[in-house]
């Protein structure tokens, strides 16, 4: 416990001479790189699709987006990873299936990691925007003659940001922490696949050290989300 309080997470049993701190420092940047790309891709796909579905509420576009988001949000990431691996790697031979040797190697793991979060962001964005658009101030703006598109992007989107940020925080932690299986499927030399290997090898110091690291990381992300609340909405006071 004394060593833990000083930041020493112990020494690996299997990899003799390597401390857990060194292993995390070597492996986590690889996981973070893939995870951050997946987070950016999730935002670039999920939020615009949610805006489109809210703007086209009740139309065919809304139904298609809602159906696809429900489908991919309920599809397990490891199953999607295996399907992508077989379809684009083994069947079509279009993309690399292991490692991170080129930019093409990032496509399949990023797609497997970001499909679920992007679907969740789509649904949350749509629901948040529709809730804002049904409030009294938007009705007042419509009565003044302002168009739906102007109200949506100028007023509604910022007011709907709180639910989106609330969802994005845990999703970010989930992508960066929960990519163990995806890294294993695509043979990515990151911390997730290394942790899975340590479980089979019973390397307990690495398992406990990485668990403590990931837990601390999740708490830090949630703290950042709480701080961002105050930046988005000045009515929220951090000392309350």
C-alpha angles and dihedrals in degrees: 000000000000091000091047092053088053091052097259109136095183136248129297116253095207100037098052115209095020118109121215088243091058092048092051091047091052100041107032097066088061092051091044092051093054092040095051091050089051091050093050091047091049091054094044091052105029102046097047090047090051090050090048092050092050093047092047095041113170095011130112091262090056092050093048093049092046093049094048093046091051090049097050095040090057095044113097114242095229091053092050089048092054092046092050091046092053097040102044100023110035102022106034096022087213102129138031115264103200140039129003102270097138141005090269088063090067096057100078099041092044090049091049092048098043103042095081098041092045090054092049091049090050092055095043093048092049094048093046094049093047089051092052093045090056094056125104098253092058090050088052091051091049090050089055089058101257116149125245093244093053092047091047098053100029102044115001099052095058092046089051093051096091096067090043093052090044089056095040093059097061090037090056091049090046093052095047094043103030099054094096096111095040091052090049094049093050095036093239111172094228135126093266097059090041090054091051089052091049090054091058090045093047092234093164099179091057092045093051094040095051091045090054090046093050092046091052090047093053092049090050092052092050089050090053089051090055090051092049089055090068092049094051097043116028089196089073111086116203092210091061 
